Amino acid sequence: MYCNGNCEHLDRKHKKCLLTGKKLCYMKVRGSISYDAYEHIGFCKKDEENTEK
């Protein structure tokens, strides 16, 4: 599950989720559109809350 880059639980410096305490997979994409992608290994608790609504 991809982590929203605007998530308040994202520690960009350490590439870590503050909610779960786990490290995130990190990918820097450069090209005509440049962005950084963070991905949880497994399922994020915050995503689970959003799907219940």
mmCIF entry with sequence, helices, sheets and N, C-alpha, C, O atoms, coordinates in Angstrom:
data_MODEL
# 
_entry.id   MODEL 
# 
_entity.id                         1 
_entity.type                       polymer 
_entity.pdbx_number_of_molecules   1 
# 
_entity_poly.entity_id                      1 
_entity_poly.type                           'polypeptide(L)' 
_entity_poly.nstd_linkage                   no 
_entity_poly.nstd_monomer                   no 
_entity_poly.pdbx_seq_one_letter_code       MYCNGNCEHLDRKHKKCLLTGKKLCYMKVRGSISYDAYEHIGFCKKDEENTEK 
_entity_poly.pdbx_seq_one_letter_code_can   MYCNGNCEHLDRKHKKCLLTGKKLCYMKVRGSISYDAYEHIGFCKKDEENTEK 
_entity_poly.pdbx_strand_id                 A 
# 
loop_
_entity_poly_seq.entity_id 
_entity_poly_seq.num 
_entity_poly_seq.mon_id 
_entity_poly_seq.hetero 
1 1  MET n 
1 2  TYR n 
1 3  CYS n 
1 4  ASN n 
1 5  GLY n 
1 6  ASN n 
1 7  CYS n 
1 8  GLU n 
1 9  HIS n 
1 10 LEU n 
1 11 ASP n 
1 12 ARG n 
1 13 LYS n 
1 14 HIS n 
1 15 LYS n 
1 16 LYS n 
1 17 CYS n 
1 18 LEU n 
1 19 LEU n 
1 20 THR n 
1 21 GLY n 
1 22 LYS n 
1 23 LYS n 
1 24 LEU n 
1 25 CYS n 
1 26 TYR n 
1 27 MET n 
1 28 LYS n 
1 29 VAL n 
1 30 ARG n 
1 31 GLY n 
1 32 SER n 
1 33 ILE n 
1 34 SER n 
1 35 TYR n 
1 36 ASP n 
1 37 ALA n 
1 38 TYR n 
1 39 GLU n 
1 40 HIS n 
1 41 ILE n 
1 42 GLY n 
1 43 PHE n 
1 44 CYS n 
1 45 LYS n 
1 46 LYS n 
1 47 ASP n 
1 48 GLU n 
1 49 GLU n 
1 50 ASN n 
1 51 THR n 
1 52 GLU n 
1 53 LYS n 
# 
_struct_asym.id          A 
_struct_asym.entity_id   1 
# 
_struct_conf.conf_type_id            HELX_P 
_struct_conf.id                      HELX_P1 
_struct_conf.pdbx_PDB_helix_id       AA1 
_struct_conf.beg_label_comp_id       LYS 
_struct_conf.beg_label_asym_id       A 
_struct_conf.beg_label_seq_id        45 
_struct_conf.pdbx_beg_PDB_ins_code   ? 
_struct_conf.end_label_comp_id       GLU 
_struct_conf.end_label_asym_id       A 
_struct_conf.end_label_seq_id        52 
_struct_conf.pdbx_end_PDB_ins_code   ? 
_struct_conf.beg_auth_comp_id        LYS 
_struct_conf.beg_auth_asym_id        A 
_struct_conf.beg_auth_seq_id         45 
_struct_conf.end_auth_comp_id        GLU 
_struct_conf.end_auth_asym_id        A 
_struct_conf.end_auth_seq_id         52 
_struct_conf.pdbx_PDB_helix_class    1 
_struct_conf.details                 ? 
_struct_conf.pdbx_PDB_helix_length   8 
# 
_struct_conf_type.id          HELX_P 
_struct_conf_type.criteria    ? 
_struct_conf_type.reference   ? 
# 
loop_
_struct_sheet.id 
_struct_sheet.type 
_struct_sheet.number_strands 
_struct_sheet.details 
AA1 ? 3 ? 
AA2 ? 2 ? 
# 
loop_
_struct_sheet_order.sheet_id 
_struct_sheet_order.range_id_1 
_struct_sheet_order.range_id_2 
_struct_sheet_order.offset 
_struct_sheet_order.sense 
AA1 1 2 ? anti-parallel 
AA1 2 3 ? anti-parallel 
AA2 1 2 ? anti-parallel 
# 
loop_
_struct_sheet_range.sheet_id 
_struct_sheet_range.id 
_struct_sheet_range.beg_label_comp_id 
_struct_sheet_range.beg_label_asym_id 
_struct_sheet_range.beg_label_seq_id 
_struct_sheet_range.pdbx_beg_PDB_ins_code 
_struct_sheet_range.end_label_comp_id 
_struct_sheet_range.end_label_asym_id 
_struct_sheet_range.end_label_seq_id 
_struct_sheet_range.pdbx_end_PDB_ins_code 
_struct_sheet_range.beg_auth_comp_id 
_struct_sheet_range.beg_auth_asym_id 
_struct_sheet_range.beg_auth_seq_id 
_struct_sheet_range.end_auth_comp_id 
_struct_sheet_range.end_auth_asym_id 
_struct_sheet_range.end_auth_seq_id 
AA1 1 TYR A 2  ? CYS A 3  ? TYR A 2  CYS A 3  
AA1 2 TYR A 35 ? GLU A 39 ? TYR A 35 GLU A 39 
AA1 3 CYS A 25 ? VAL A 29 ? CYS A 25 VAL A 29 
AA2 1 LEU A 10 ? ASP A 11 ? LEU A 10 ASP A 11 
AA2 2 LYS A 16 ? CYS A 17 ? LYS A 16 CYS A 17 
# 
loop_
_atom_site.group_PDB 
_atom_site.id 
_atom_site.type_symbol 
_atom_site.label_atom_id 
_atom_site.label_alt_id 
_atom_site.label_comp_id 
_atom_site.label_asym_id 
_atom_site.label_entity_id 
_atom_site.label_seq_id 
_atom_site.pdbx_PDB_ins_code 
_atom_site.Cartn_x 
_atom_site.Cartn_y 
_atom_site.Cartn_z 
_atom_site.occupancy 
_atom_site.B_iso_or_equiv 
_atom_site.pdbx_formal_charge 
_atom_site.auth_seq_id 
_atom_site.auth_comp_id 
_atom_site.auth_asym_id 
_atom_site.auth_atom_id 
_atom_site.pdbx_PDB_model_num 
ATOM 1   N N  . MET A 1 1  ? 0.841   -1.165 0.000   1.00 0.00 ? 1  MET A N  1 
ATOM 2   C CA . MET A 1 1  ? 0.000   0.000  0.000   1.00 0.00 ? 1  MET A CA 1 
ATOM 3   C C  . MET A 1 1  ? 0.893   1.238  0.000   1.00 0.00 ? 1  MET A C  1 
ATOM 4   O O  . MET A 1 1  ? 1.801   1.350  0.824   1.00 0.00 ? 1  MET A O  1 
ATOM 5   N N  . TYR A 1 2  ? 0.644   2.148  -0.902  1.00 0.00 ? 2  TYR A N  1 
ATOM 6   C CA . TYR A 1 2  ? 1.446   3.367  -0.973  1.00 0.00 ? 2  TYR A CA 1 
ATOM 7   C C  . TYR A 1 2  ? 1.048   4.334  0.116   1.00 0.00 ? 2  TYR A C  1 
ATOM 8   O O  . TYR A 1 2  ? -0.131  4.452  0.449   1.00 0.00 ? 2  TYR A O  1 
ATOM 9   N N  . CYS A 1 3  ? 2.024   5.026  0.672   1.00 0.00 ? 3  CYS A N  1 
ATOM 10  C CA . CYS A 1 3  ? 1.794   6.020  1.712   1.00 0.00 ? 3  CYS A CA 1 
ATOM 11  C C  . CYS A 1 3  ? 1.621   7.379  1.051   1.00 0.00 ? 3  CYS A C  1 
ATOM 12  O O  . CYS A 1 3  ? 2.398   7.762  0.176   1.00 0.00 ? 3  CYS A O  1 
ATOM 13  N N  . ASN A 1 4  ? 0.603   8.094  1.475   1.00 0.00 ? 4  ASN A N  1 
ATOM 14  C CA . ASN A 1 4  ? 0.382   9.446  0.980   1.00 0.00 ? 4  ASN A CA 1 
ATOM 15  C C  . ASN A 1 4  ? 1.541   10.321 1.459   1.00 0.00 ? 4  ASN A C  1 
ATOM 16  O O  . ASN A 1 4  ? 1.857   10.328 2.648   1.00 0.00 ? 4  ASN A O  1 
ATOM 17  N N  . GLY A 1 5  ? 2.160   11.039 0.569   1.00 0.00 ? 5  GLY A N  1 
ATOM 18  C CA . GLY A 1 5  ? 3.286   11.894 0.934   1.00 0.00 ? 5  GLY A CA 1 
ATOM 19  C C  . GLY A 1 5  ? 2.908   13.010 1.887   1.00 0.00 ? 5  GLY A C  1 
ATOM 20  O O  . GLY A 1 5  ? 3.785   13.630 2.489   1.00 0.00 ? 5  GLY A O  1 
ATOM 21  N N  . ASN A 1 6  ? 1.606   13.282 2.038   1.00 0.00 ? 6  ASN A N  1 
ATOM 22  C CA . ASN A 1 6  ? 1.134   14.317 2.945   1.00 0.00 ? 6  ASN A CA 1 
ATOM 23  C C  . ASN A 1 6  ? 0.705   13.749 4.295   1.00 0.00 ? 6  ASN A C  1 
ATOM 24  O O  . ASN A 1 6  ? 0.188   14.487 5.133   1.00 0.00 ? 6  ASN A O  1 
ATOM 25  N N  . CYS A 1 7  ? 0.909   12.474 4.515   1.00 0.00 ? 7  CYS A N  1 
ATOM 26  C CA . CYS A 1 7  ? 0.483   11.813 5.752   1.00 0.00 ? 7  CYS A CA 1 
ATOM 27  C C  . CYS A 1 7  ? 1.229   12.401 6.951   1.00 0.00 ? 7  CYS A C  1 
ATOM 28  O O  . CYS A 1 7  ? 2.447   12.575 6.909   1.00 0.00 ? 7  CYS A O  1 
ATOM 29  N N  . GLU A 1 8  ? 0.488   12.705 8.018   1.00 0.00 ? 8  GLU A N  1 
ATOM 30  C CA . GLU A 1 8  ? 1.111   13.291 9.204   1.00 0.00 ? 8  GLU A CA 1 
ATOM 31  C C  . GLU A 1 8  ? 1.988   12.295 9.961   1.00 0.00 ? 8  GLU A C  1 
ATOM 32  O O  . GLU A 1 8  ? 2.760   12.692 10.834  1.00 0.00 ? 8  GLU A O  1 
ATOM 33  N N  . HIS A 1 9  ? 1.879   11.014 9.639   1.00 0.00 ? 9  HIS A N  1 
ATOM 34  C CA . HIS A 1 9  ? 2.675   9.982  10.304  1.00 0.00 ? 9  HIS A CA 1 
ATOM 35  C C  . HIS A 1 9  ? 3.952   9.621  9.543   1.00 0.00 ? 9  HIS A C  1 
ATOM 36  O O  . HIS A 1 9  ? 4.689   8.728  9.960   1.00 0.00 ? 9  HIS A O  1 
ATOM 37  N N  . LEU A 1 10 ? 4.215   10.303 8.441   1.00 0.00 ? 10 LEU A N  1 
ATOM 38  C CA . LEU A 1 10 ? 5.385   10.004 7.617   1.00 0.00 ? 10 LEU A CA 1 
ATOM 39  C C  . LEU A 1 10 ? 6.603   10.790 8.093   1.00 0.00 ? 10 LEU A C  1 
ATOM 40  O O  . LEU A 1 10 ? 6.562   12.018 8.167   1.00 0.00 ? 10 LEU A O  1 
ATOM 41  N N  . ASP A 1 11 ? 7.677   10.087 8.414   1.00 0.00 ? 11 ASP A N  1 
ATOM 42  C CA . ASP A 1 11 ? 8.957   10.707 8.758   1.00 0.00 ? 11 ASP A CA 1 
ATOM 43  C C  . ASP A 1 11 ? 9.830   10.587 7.511   1.00 0.00 ? 11 ASP A C  1 
ATOM 44  O O  . ASP A 1 11 ? 10.449  9.549  7.275   1.00 0.00 ? 11 ASP A O  1 
ATOM 45  N N  . ARG A 1 12 ? 9.873   11.654 6.720   1.00 0.00 ? 12 ARG A N  1 
ATOM 46  C CA . ARG A 1 12 ? 10.612  11.618 5.447   1.00 0.00 ? 12 ARG A CA 1 
ATOM 47  C C  . ARG A 1 12 ? 12.108  11.451 5.657   1.00 0.00 ? 12 ARG A C  1 
ATOM 48  O O  . ARG A 1 12 ? 12.774  10.796 4.855   1.00 0.00 ? 12 ARG A O  1 
ATOM 49  N N  . LYS A 1 13 ? 12.649  12.032 6.725   1.00 0.00 ? 13 LYS A N  1 
ATOM 50  C CA . LYS A 1 13 ? 14.086  11.972 6.960   1.00 0.00 ? 13 LYS A CA 1 
ATOM 51  C C  . LYS A 1 13 ? 14.558  10.533 7.175   1.00 0.00 ? 13 LYS A C  1 
ATOM 52  O O  . LYS A 1 13 ? 15.576  10.122 6.619   1.00 0.00 ? 13 LYS A O  1 
ATOM 53  N N  . HIS A 1 14 ? 13.821  9.773  7.977   1.00 0.00 ? 14 HIS A N  1 
ATOM 54  C CA . HIS A 1 14 ? 14.205  8.399  8.285   1.00 0.00 ? 14 HIS A CA 1 
ATOM 55  C C  . HIS A 1 14 ? 13.434  7.362  7.469   1.00 0.00 ? 14 HIS A C  1 
ATOM 56  O O  . HIS A 1 14 ? 13.639  6.159  7.631   1.00 0.00 ? 14 HIS A O  1 
ATOM 57  N N  . LYS A 1 15 ? 12.538  7.842  6.583   1.00 0.00 ? 15 LYS A N  1 
ATOM 58  C CA . LYS A 1 15 ? 11.724  6.958  5.726   1.00 0.00 ? 15 LYS A CA 1 
ATOM 59  C C  . LYS A 1 15 ? 11.023  5.900  6.576   1.00 0.00 ? 15 LYS A C  1 
ATOM 60  O O  . LYS A 1 15 ? 11.168  4.694  6.372   1.00 0.00 ? 15 LYS A O  1 
ATOM 61  N N  . LYS A 1 16 ? 10.250  6.416  7.546   1.00 0.00 ? 16 LYS A N  1 
ATOM 62  C CA . LYS A 1 16 ? 9.634   5.565  8.553   1.00 0.00 ? 16 LYS A CA 1 
ATOM 63  C C  . LYS A 1 16 ? 8.207   6.038  8.827   1.00 0.00 ? 16 LYS A C  1 
ATOM 64  O O  . LYS A 1 16 ? 7.919   7.232  8.747   1.00 0.00 ? 16 LYS A O  1 
ATOM 65  N N  . CYS A 1 17 ? 7.325   5.107  9.149   1.00 0.00 ? 17 CYS A N  1 
ATOM 66  C CA . CYS A 1 17 ? 5.957   5.435  9.541   1.00 0.00 ? 17 CYS A CA 1 
ATOM 67  C C  . CYS A 1 17 ? 5.936   5.597  11.057  1.00 0.00 ? 17 CYS A C  1 
ATOM 68  O O  . CYS A 1 17 ? 6.282   4.665  11.783  1.00 0.00 ? 17 CYS A O  1 
ATOM 69  N N  . LEU A 1 18 ? 5.535   6.767  11.539  1.00 0.00 ? 18 LEU A N  1 
ATOM 70  C CA . LEU A 1 18 ? 5.502   7.015  12.971  1.00 0.00 ? 18 LEU A CA 1 
ATOM 71  C C  . LEU A 1 18 ? 4.339   6.288  13.645  1.00 0.00 ? 18 LEU A C  1 
ATOM 72  O O  . LEU A 1 18 ? 4.378   6.047  14.852  1.00 0.00 ? 18 LEU A O  1 
ATOM 73  N N  . LEU A 1 19 ? 3.313   5.939  12.883  1.00 0.00 ? 19 LEU A N  1 
ATOM 74  C CA . LEU A 1 19 ? 2.154   5.235  13.435  1.00 0.00 ? 19 LEU A CA 1 
ATOM 75  C C  . LEU A 1 19 ? 2.488   3.784  13.757  1.00 0.00 ? 19 LEU A C  1 
ATOM 76  O O  . LEU A 1 19 ? 2.137   3.285  14.827  1.00 0.00 ? 19 LEU A O  1 
ATOM 77  N N  . THR A 1 20 ? 3.164   3.108  12.833  1.00 0.00 ? 20 THR A N  1 
ATOM 78  C CA . THR A 1 20 ? 3.499   1.695  13.038  1.00 0.00 ? 20 THR A CA 1 
ATOM 79  C C  . THR A 1 20 ? 4.930   1.491  13.518  1.00 0.00 ? 20 THR A C  1 
ATOM 80  O O  . THR A 1 20 ? 5.250   0.449  14.091  1.00 0.00 ? 20 THR A O  1 
ATOM 81  N N  . GLY A 1 21 ? 5.796   2.480  13.288  1.00 0.00 ? 21 GLY A N  1 
ATOM 82  C CA . GLY A 1 21 ? 7.199   2.362  13.674  1.00 0.00 ? 21 GLY A CA 1 
ATOM 83  C C  . GLY A 1 21 ? 8.025   1.569  12.686  1.00 0.00 ? 21 GLY A C  1 
ATOM 84  O O  . GLY A 1 21 ? 9.192   1.281  12.954  1.00 0.00 ? 21 GLY A O  1 
ATOM 85  N N  . LYS A 1 22 ? 7.452   1.209  11.553  1.00 0.00 ? 22 LYS A N  1 
ATOM 86  C CA . LYS A 1 22 ? 8.165   0.392  10.561  1.00 0.00 ? 22 LYS A CA 1 
ATOM 87  C C  . LYS A 1 22 ? 8.785   1.258  9.486   1.00 0.00 ? 22 LYS A C  1 
ATOM 88  O O  . LYS A 1 22 ? 8.283   2.335  9.162   1.00 0.00 ? 22 LYS A O  1 
ATOM 89  N N  . LYS A 1 23 ? 9.897   0.763  8.934   1.00 0.00 ? 23 LYS A N  1 
ATOM 90  C CA . LYS A 1 23 ? 10.546  1.416  7.798   1.00 0.00 ? 23 LYS A CA 1 
ATOM 91  C C  . LYS A 1 23 ? 9.674   1.260  6.556   1.00 0.00 ? 23 LYS A C  1 
ATOM 92  O O  . LYS A 1 23 ? 8.928   0.289  6.431   1.00 0.00 ? 23 LYS A O  1 
ATOM 93  N N  . LEU A 1 24 ? 9.773   2.213  5.647   1.00 0.00 ? 24 LEU A N  1 
ATOM 94  C CA . LEU A 1 24 ? 9.028   2.176  4.403   1.00 0.00 ? 24 LEU A CA 1 
ATOM 95  C C  . LEU A 1 24 ? 9.975   1.950  3.233   1.00 0.00 ? 24 LEU A C  1 
ATOM 96  O O  . LEU A 1 24 ? 11.135  2.359  3.275   1.00 0.00 ? 24 LEU A O  1 
ATOM 97  N N  . CYS A 1 25 ? 9.476   1.299  2.194   1.00 0.00 ? 25 CYS A N  1 
ATOM 98  C CA . CYS A 1 25 ? 10.227  1.212  0.942   1.00 0.00 ? 25 CYS A CA 1 
ATOM 99  C C  . CYS A 1 25 ? 10.191  2.610  0.334   1.00 0.00 ? 25 CYS A C  1 
ATOM 100 O O  . CYS A 1 25 ? 9.166   3.289  0.387   1.00 0.00 ? 25 CYS A O  1 
ATOM 101 N N  . TYR A 1 26 ? 11.293  3.029  -0.233  1.00 0.00 ? 26 TYR A N  1 
ATOM 102 C CA . TYR A 1 26 ? 11.412  4.380  -0.765  1.00 0.00 ? 26 TYR A CA 1 
ATOM 103 C C  . TYR A 1 26 ? 11.928  4.324  -2.195  1.00 0.00 ? 26 TYR A C  1 
ATOM 104 O O  . TYR A 1 26 ? 12.871  3.596  -2.507  1.00 0.00 ? 26 TYR A O  1 
ATOM 105 N N  . MET A 1 27 ? 11.288  5.111  -3.055  1.00 0.00 ? 27 MET A N  1 
ATOM 106 C CA . MET A 1 27 ? 11.705  5.150  -4.452  1.00 0.00 ? 27 MET A CA 1 
ATOM 107 C C  . MET A 1 27 ? 11.644  6.602  -4.920  1.00 0.00 ? 27 MET A C  1 
ATOM 108 O O  . MET A 1 27 ? 10.636  7.285  -4.737  1.00 0.00 ? 27 MET A O  1 
ATOM 109 N N  . LYS A 1 28 ? 12.724  7.055  -5.518  1.00 0.00 ? 28 LYS A N  1 
ATOM 110 C CA . LYS A 1 28 ? 12.788  8.400  -6.072  1.00 0.00 ? 28 LYS A CA 1 
ATOM 111 C C  . LYS A 1 28 ? 12.686  8.272  -7.588  1.00 0.00 ? 28 LYS A C  1 
ATOM 112 O O  . LYS A 1 28 ? 13.524  7.625  -8.216  1.00 0.00 ? 28 LYS A O  1 
ATOM 113 N N  . VAL A 1 29 ? 11.664  8.886  -8.176  1.00 0.00 ? 29 VAL A N  1 
ATOM 114 C CA . VAL A 1 29 ? 11.419  8.790  -9.612  1.00 0.00 ? 29 VAL A CA 1 
ATOM 115 C C  . VAL A 1 29 ? 11.708  10.146 -10.244 1.00 0.00 ? 29 VAL A C  1 
ATOM 116 O O  . VAL A 1 29 ? 11.165  11.168 -9.827  1.00 0.00 ? 29 VAL A O  1 
ATOM 117 N N  . ARG A 1 30 ? 12.551  10.138 -11.234 1.00 0.00 ? 30 ARG A N  1 
ATOM 118 C CA . ARG A 1 30 ? 12.911  11.373 -11.940 1.00 0.00 ? 30 ARG A CA 1 
ATOM 119 C C  . ARG A 1 30 ? 12.657  11.183 -13.425 1.00 0.00 ? 30 ARG A C  1 
ATOM 120 O O  . ARG A 1 30 ? 12.934  10.127 -13.994 1.00 0.00 ? 30 ARG A O  1 
ATOM 121 N N  . GLY A 1 31 ? 12.136  12.206 -14.022 1.00 0.00 ? 31 GLY A N  1 
ATOM 122 C CA . GLY A 1 31 ? 11.832  12.172 -15.446 1.00 0.00 ? 31 GLY A CA 1 
ATOM 123 C C  . GLY A 1 31 ? 11.070  13.437 -15.786 1.00 0.00 ? 31 GLY A C  1 
ATOM 124 O O  . GLY A 1 31 ? 11.342  14.496 -15.221 1.00 0.00 ? 31 GLY A O  1 
ATOM 125 N N  . SER A 1 32 ? 10.109  13.339 -16.710 1.00 0.00 ? 32 SER A N  1 
ATOM 126 C CA . SER A 1 32 ? 9.304   14.512 -17.039 1.00 0.00 ? 32 SER A CA 1 
ATOM 127 C C  . SER A 1 32 ? 8.454   14.925 -15.837 1.00 0.00 ? 32 SER A C  1 
ATOM 128 O O  . SER A 1 32 ? 8.148   16.103 -15.657 1.00 0.00 ? 32 SER A O  1 
ATOM 129 N N  . ILE A 1 33 ? 8.074   13.931 -15.009 1.00 0.00 ? 33 ILE A N  1 
ATOM 130 C CA . ILE A 1 33 ? 7.402   14.190 -13.736 1.00 0.00 ? 33 ILE A CA 1 
ATOM 131 C C  . ILE A 1 33 ? 8.266   13.551 -12.656 1.00 0.00 ? 33 ILE A C  1 
ATOM 132 O O  . ILE A 1 33 ? 8.538   12.352 -12.700 1.00 0.00 ? 33 ILE A O  1 
ATOM 133 N N  . SER A 1 34 ? 8.695   14.351 -11.691 1.00 0.00 ? 34 SER A N  1 
ATOM 134 C CA . SER A 1 34 ? 9.553   13.845 -10.620 1.00 0.00 ? 34 SER A CA 1 
ATOM 135 C C  . SER A 1 34 ? 8.758   13.749 -9.325  1.00 0.00 ? 34 SER A C  1 
ATOM 136 O O  . SER A 1 34 ? 8.014   14.664 -8.974  1.00 0.00 ? 34 SER A O  1 
ATOM 137 N N  . TYR A 1 35 ? 8.921   12.637 -8.618  1.00 0.00 ? 35 TYR A N  1 
ATOM 138 C CA . TYR A 1 35 ? 8.233   12.466 -7.346  1.00 0.00 ? 35 TYR A CA 1 
ATOM 139 C C  . TYR A 1 35 ? 8.944   11.418 -6.502  1.00 0.00 ? 35 TYR A C  1 
ATOM 140 O O  . TYR A 1 35 ? 9.757   10.640 -7.001  1.00 0.00 ? 35 TYR A O  1 
ATOM 141 N N  . ASP A 1 36 ? 8.620   11.414 -5.211  1.00 0.00 ? 36 ASP A N  1 
ATOM 142 C CA . ASP A 1 36 ? 9.126   10.416 -4.280  1.00 0.00 ? 36 ASP A CA 1 
ATOM 143 C C  . ASP A 1 36 ? 7.964   9.525  -3.886  1.00 0.00 ? 36 ASP A C  1 
ATOM 144 O O  . ASP A 1 36 ? 6.864   10.018 -3.640  1.00 0.00 ? 36 ASP A O  1 
ATOM 145 N N  . ALA A 1 37 ? 8.188   8.234  -3.825  1.00 0.00 ? 37 ALA A N  1 
ATOM 146 C CA . ALA A 1 37 ? 7.138   7.286  -3.462  1.00 0.00 ? 37 ALA A CA 1 
ATOM 147 C C  . ALA A 1 37 ? 7.551   6.516  -2.220  1.00 0.00 ? 37 ALA A C  1 
ATOM 148 O O  . ALA A 1 37 ? 8.689   6.061  -2.105  1.00 0.00 ? 37 ALA A O  1 
ATOM 149 N N  . TYR A 1 38 ? 6.618   6.375  -1.296  1.00 0.00 ? 38 TYR A N  1 
ATOM 150 C CA . TYR A 1 38 ? 6.824   5.609  -0.070  1.00 0.00 ? 38 TYR A CA 1 
ATOM 151 C C  . TYR A 1 38 ? 5.802   4.490  -0.055  1.00 0.00 ? 38 TYR A C  1 
ATOM 152 O O  . TYR A 1 38 ? 4.631   4.709  -0.364  1.00 0.00 ? 38 TYR A O  1 
ATOM 153 N N  . GLU A 1 39 ? 6.234   3.309  0.297   1.00 0.00 ? 39 GLU A N  1 
ATOM 154 C CA . GLU A 1 39 ? 5.316   2.174  0.290   1.00 0.00 ? 39 GLU A CA 1 
ATOM 155 C C  . GLU A 1 39 ? 5.473   1.352  1.567   1.00 0.00 ? 39 GLU A C  1 
ATOM 156 O O  . GLU A 1 39 ? 6.583   1.033  1.993   1.00 0.00 ? 39 GLU A O  1 
ATOM 157 N N  . HIS A 1 40 ? 4.336   1.021  2.160   1.00 0.00 ? 40 HIS A N  1 
ATOM 158 C CA . HIS A 1 40 ? 4.328   0.152  3.335   1.00 0.00 ? 40 HIS A CA 1 
ATOM 159 C C  . HIS A 1 40 ? 4.568   -1.286 2.901   1.00 0.00 ? 40 HIS A C  1 
ATOM 160 O O  . HIS A 1 40 ? 4.094   -1.715 1.848   1.00 0.00 ? 40 HIS A O  1 
ATOM 161 N N  . ILE A 1 41 ? 5.292   -2.011 3.701   1.00 0.00 ? 41 ILE A N  1 
ATOM 162 C CA . ILE A 1 41 ? 5.451   -3.444 3.482   1.00 0.00 ? 41 ILE A CA 1 
ATOM 163 C C  . ILE A 1 41 ? 4.300   -4.081 4.248   1.00 0.00 ? 41 ILE A C  1 
ATOM 164 O O  . ILE A 1 41 ? 4.378   -4.263 5.463   1.00 0.00 ? 41 ILE A O  1 
ATOM 165 N N  . GLY A 1 42 ? 3.254   -4.412 3.545   1.00 0.00 ? 42 GLY A N  1 
ATOM 166 C CA . GLY A 1 42 ? 2.049   -4.924 4.190   1.00 0.00 ? 42 GLY A CA 1 
ATOM 167 C C  . GLY A 1 42 ? 0.923   -3.924 4.050   1.00 0.00 ? 42 GLY A C  1 
ATOM 168 O O  . GLY A 1 42 ? 0.690   -3.391 2.965   1.00 0.00 ? 42 GLY A O  1 
ATOM 169 N N  . PHE A 1 43 ? 0.221   -3.666 5.145   1.00 0.00 ? 43 PHE A N  1 
ATOM 170 C CA . PHE A 1 43 ? -0.968  -2.819 5.113   1.00 0.00 ? 43 PHE A CA 1 
ATOM 171 C C  . PHE A 1 43 ? -0.869  -1.775 6.213   1.00 0.00 ? 43 PHE A C  1 
ATOM 172 O O  . PHE A 1 43 ? -0.541  -2.111 7.351   1.00 0.00 ? 43 PHE A O  1 
ATOM 173 N N  . CYS A 1 44 ? -1.143  -0.536 5.901   1.00 0.00 ? 44 CYS A N  1 
ATOM 174 C CA . CYS A 1 44 ? -1.073  0.566  6.855   1.00 0.00 ? 44 CYS A CA 1 
ATOM 175 C C  . CYS A 1 44 ? -2.367  0.666  7.656   1.00 0.00 ? 44 CYS A C  1 
ATOM 176 O O  . CYS A 1 44 ? -3.455  0.547  7.093   1.00 0.00 ? 44 CYS A O  1 
ATOM 177 N N  . LYS A 1 45 ? -2.256  0.886  8.967   1.00 0.00 ? 45 LYS A N  1 
ATOM 178 C CA . LYS A 1 45 ? -3.436  1.029  9.829   1.00 0.00 ? 45 LYS A CA 1 
ATOM 179 C C  . LYS A 1 45 ? -4.289  2.212  9.398   1.00 0.00 ? 45 LYS A C  1 
ATOM 180 O O  . LYS A 1 45 ? -5.516  2.156  9.485   1.00 0.00 ? 45 LYS A O  1 
ATOM 181 N N  . LYS A 1 46 ? -3.653  3.277  8.936   1.00 0.00 ? 46 LYS A N  1 
ATOM 182 C CA . LYS A 1 46 ? -4.384  4.465  8.508   1.00 0.00 ? 46 LYS A CA 1 
ATOM 183 C C  . LYS A 1 46 ? -5.218  4.157  7.265   1.00 0.00 ? 46 LYS A C  1 
ATOM 184 O O  . LYS A 1 46 ? -6.327  4.674  7.129   1.00 0.00 ? 46 LYS A O  1 
ATOM 185 N N  . ASP A 1 47 ? -4.707  3.328  6.360   1.00 0.00 ? 47 ASP A N  1 
ATOM 186 C CA . ASP A 1 47 ? -5.466  2.938  5.178   1.00 0.00 ? 47 ASP A CA 1 
ATOM 187 C C  . ASP A 1 47 ? -6.683  2.111  5.581   1.00 0.00 ? 47 ASP A C  1 
ATOM 188 O O  . ASP A 1 47 ? -7.746  2.224  4.970   1.00 0.00 ? 47 ASP A O  1 
ATOM 189 N N  . GLU A 1 48 ? -6.528  1.290  6.598   1.00 0.00 ? 48 GLU A N  1 
ATOM 190 C CA . GLU A 1 48 ? -7.629  0.472  7.086   1.00 0.00 ? 48 GLU A CA 1 
ATOM 191 C C  . GLU A 1 48 ? -8.753  1.356  7.614   1.00 0.00 ? 48 GLU A C  1 
ATOM 192 O O  . GLU A 1 48 ? -9.926  1.059  7.386   1.00 0.00 ? 48 GLU A O  1 
ATOM 193 N N  . GLU A 1 49 ? -8.413  2.443  8.318   1.00 0.00 ? 49 GLU A N  1 
ATOM 194 C CA . GLU A 1 49 ? -9.409  3.393  8.818   1.00 0.00 ? 49 GLU A CA 1 
ATOM 195 C C  . GLU A 1 49 ? -10.149 4.050  7.666   1.00 0.00 ? 49 GLU A C  1 
ATOM 196 O O  . GLU A 1 49 ? -11.363 4.240  7.734   1.00 0.00 ? 49 GLU A O  1 
ATOM 197 N N  . ASN A 1 50 ? -9.424  4.401  6.603   1.00 0.00 ? 50 ASN A N  1 
ATOM 198 C CA . ASN A 1 50 ? -10.038 5.084  5.458   1.00 0.00 ? 50 ASN A CA 1 
ATOM 199 C C  . ASN A 1 50 ? -10.987 4.168  4.684   1.00 0.00 ? 50 ASN A C  1 
ATOM 200 O O  . ASN A 1 50 ? -11.964 4.652  4.112   1.00 0.00 ? 50 ASN A O  1 
ATOM 201 N N  . THR A 1 51 ? -10.729 2.871  4.650   1.00 0.00 ? 51 THR A N  1 
ATOM 202 C CA . THR A 1 51 ? -11.589 1.962  3.897   1.00 0.00 ? 51 THR A CA 1 
ATOM 203 C C  . THR A 1 51 ? -12.873 1.637  4.656   1.00 0.00 ? 51 THR A C  1 
ATOM 204 O O  . THR A 1 51 ? -13.856 1.214  4.049   1.00 0.00 ? 51 THR A O  1 
ATOM 205 N N  . GLU A 1 52 ? -12.877 1.831  5.978   1.00 0.00 ? 52 GLU A N  1 
ATOM 206 C CA . GLU A 1 52 ? -14.069 1.536  6.770   1.00 0.00 ? 52 GLU A CA 1 
ATOM 207 C C  . GLU A 1 52 ? -15.137 2.597  6.607   1.00 0.00 ? 52 GLU A C  1 
ATOM 208 O O  . GLU A 1 52 ? -16.309 2.330  6.875   1.00 0.00 ? 52 GLU A O  1 
ATOM 209 N N  . LYS A 1 53 ? -14.762 3.810  6.169   1.00 0.00 ? 53 LYS A N  1 
ATOM 210 C CA . LYS A 1 53 ? -15.706 4.923  6.054   1.00 0.00 ? 53 LYS A CA 1 
ATOM 211 C C  . LYS A 1 53 ? -16.642 4.738  4.891   1.00 0.00 ? 53 LYS A C  1 
ATOM 212 O O  . LYS A 1 53 ? -17.502 5.585  4.650   1.00 0.00 ? 53 LYS A O  1 
# 
